[in-house]
Amino acid sequence: MKVRGVFGRFKKCRILVAGDLVLDRYLWGKVNRISPEAPVPVVEVTGDNFMLGGAANVAHNIVSLGGSVTVVGVSGEDRAGEVMRKLLEEKGIGRALFEDGRPTTVKTRVIAHNQQVVRFDREDSRGISAGVMEKVMAYLKHAVHEHDAVILSDYKKGVISRELVRGILKAAGGKKLLAVDPKVGHFHCYRGVSLMTPNLAEASQGAGVEIKDEKSLIRAGTTLIKKFACGSVLITKGEQGMSLFEQDRITHIPTVARQVYDVTGAGDTVIAAFTLACAAGAPMRDAAVIANHAAGIVVGEIGTAVVTGEKLAESLGVRGKRKS
């Protein structure tokens, strides 16, 4: 696989990311006792930080790999929204954020001794209002022509809908790669997209096939392509790697992860690296290998992590890669 040239073209690629923005908050601490009030651990908090999650994390991965990106989504008029805007600006991420009278989605995770103790979410997952959807669509229809590929990051928080996908497909006119990180219950929205990147559970639900071995995996992958008229499907299988389903072939890719500490955000990294590689001219099979290496890096870190171009090049054995 010739990846050196692919890396060199990352900086020329512009990716449009639309979807559900999430602010990930981490409370770090340690546990030394059980609460006398209830049988729960008492976490002594030693640190507190925010990271970009959801569609914002997809965008963060793209700029970390050296590409340029614009992220489109909905945030609230609240402190969390201010924090998200500041983080996006600090990371050099182009943005078009719309307000819809709802709180910014925040996922708060309590981590003690490198293990997640509990997570609590603040969100409004209802569909966005017709007025805001109109504004989002107007922006996307214009922006799609200024970017090399489009990613839809669906966390089922109200942004991604069948109408939005149809609108983008119509605006793209079949000339842009449209990749979707899917969510169970929303597969009917994705008909006609270029690529879907479900995990095993999502692929099983979307295809209506219980995946328990290679035979059922193949049936699920081919069913997804036919059922939703999509170009390709990349099924992520955790410690078992990935399987890429194209119209005329299937490619199984073994995992390269040395150790898995946290899978948070791994799907964001996969679709970011895959789409960026395709936009840079890599064949889908090569792009899948690149995405597999990217995922292997981020699952070895605690918290919502992103992969850098330097680390990815090192994992792939590409020498002389300039830092991104």
Stockholm file with secondary structure:
# STOCKHOLM 1.0

chainA/1-324         MKVRGVFGRFKKCRILVAGDLVLDRYLWGKVNRISPEAPVPVVEVTGDNFMLGGAANVAHNIVSLGGSVTVVGVSGEDRAGEVMRKLLEEKGIGRALFEDGRPTTVKTRVIAHNQQVVRFDREDSRGISAGVMEKVMAYLKHAVHEHDAVILSDYKKGVISRELVRGILKAAGGKKLLAVDPKVGHFHCYRGVSLMTPNLAEASQGAGVEIKDEKSLIRAGTTLIKKFACGSVLITKGEQGMSLFEQDRITHIPTVARQVYDVTGAGDTVIAAFTLACAAGAPMRDAAVIANHAAGIVVGEIGTAVVTGEKLAESLGVRGKRKS
#=GR chainA/1-324 SS CCCHHHHHHHTTCEEEEEECEEEEEEEEEEEEEECSSSSSEEEEEEEEEEEEEEHHHHHHHHHHTTCEEEEEEEECSSHHHHHHHHHHHHTTCEEEEEECSSCCCEEEEEEETTEEEEEEEECCCSCCCHHHHHHHHHHHHHHGGGSSEEEEECCSSSSCCHHHHHHHHHHHTTCSEEEEECCTTCGGGCTTCSEECCBHHHHHHHHTCCCCSHHHHHHHHHHHHHHHTCSEEEEECGGGCEEEECSSCEEEECCCCSCCSCCTTHHHHHHHHHHHHHHTTCCHHHHHHHHHHHHHHHTTSSSSCCCCHHHHHHHHTCTTCCCC
#=GC SS_cons         CCCHHHHHHHTTCEEEEEECEEEEEEEEEEEEEECSSSSSEEEEEEEEEEEEEEHHHHHHHHHHTTCEEEEEEEECSSHHHHHHHHHHHHTTCEEEEEECSSCCCEEEEEEETTEEEEEEEECCCSCCCHHHHHHHHHHHHHHGGGSSEEEEECCSSSSCCHHHHHHHHHHHTTCSEEEEECCTTCGGGCTTCSEECCBHHHHHHHHTCCCCSHHHHHHHHHHHHHHHTCSEEEEECGGGCEEEECSSCEEEECCCCSCCSCCTTHHHHHHHHHHHHHHTTCCHHHHHHHHHHHHHHHTTSSSSCCCCHHHHHHHHTCTTCCCC
//
